[in-house]
Amino acid sequence: MSMSPILPFSRETDVTPGVLTQVAPGLRRILADNPSSLTYKGTNSYIIGTGEVALVDPGPDDERHRAALLSALDENSERISHILLTHTHRDHSDGLRLLAELTGAEILGHNGDVPSRQEARKNPVSSRYIDLEFSPDRHLNGGERIEHGDWELEVIYTPGHAPDHLCYALNDGQHLLSGDHVMGWNTSVVAPPEGDMGHYIRSLEGLLNRTETVYFPGHGGRVDQAKRLVKALIMHRRWRESQILDCLRNDVDTIDSIVPRIYDGLESSLLGAAAYSVYAHLLFLIENGRVHAEVPNDIHSRFVISDFPA
């Protein structure tokens, strides 16, 4: 198999939870204290502007995080006028409702009413990770510009990690809040039905046409030379795809058998995410006519390279 592309991650570690810090002109960050194998050091909440500010991703429903955020703003006689979500995974959104009640802020985000989200509703486990009842005051499709006071954002629709995922570009043309779409410390989880590999890769490709060169992700630190990372992430996904096809050619044809072949030394807590990532790649290969699955097509199926790819 071909060698993996080198992913230029930036694993910032000197961040203290609960401290509001200036990270770019007009942009401040406060880290929630919810570290895990999927959230790294925790969820980043971002404050944009001064005075009447925007908050992107309130993070978990954590009183310490909420109190630290509101206290830091109160010191400067500031208030939150808008709360925006990158997506409705609970590590980003659970703190939303109480914070909105306390501040009277308008809630903005994508309502996520798409087939993959509807499919997730059928899975009783989904509600543990996804806020399936999210209903924004203002629905965002992508392409809108949101402005208030001294700040302005452009909304970019980037489905893939989640069907409702949005990124937000500051109006300086240099800085982008990338949520879980592009992160500084690791690759994004793309897990069907919530995640869609085809959408994810196309959303990455869309970022290459933009001017921003510095990203601030939902987990991990600042990403400099962001387009280099985006290109590497696309190459990484193509490499994983190639690995999976090599497995199928050698009759390694189930996800349970593919994962240990291509994820050497992965910690056990991430094996489930790896299995769903492989499934997402296989669904994308099926969509492109390169692979087909036995019926029914699910994570336990056997997969075969198509004789006559489209």
Secondary structure, 3 states (H helix, E strand, C coil): CCCCCCCCCCCCCCCCCCCCEEEECCEEEEECCCCECCCECCCEEEEECCCEEEEECCCCCCHHHHHHHHHHHHHCCCEEEEEECCCCEHHHHCCHHHHHHHHCCEEEECCCCCHHHHHHCCCCCHHHCECCCCCCCEECCCCCEEEECCEEEEEEECCCCCCCCEEEEECCCCEEEEECCCCCCCCCCCCCCCCCHHHHHHHHHHHCCCCCCEEEECCCCCECCHHHHHHHHHHHHHHHHHHHHHHHHCCCCEHHHHHHHHCCCCCHHHHHHHHHHHHHHHHHHHHCCCEEECCCCCCCCEEEECCCCC
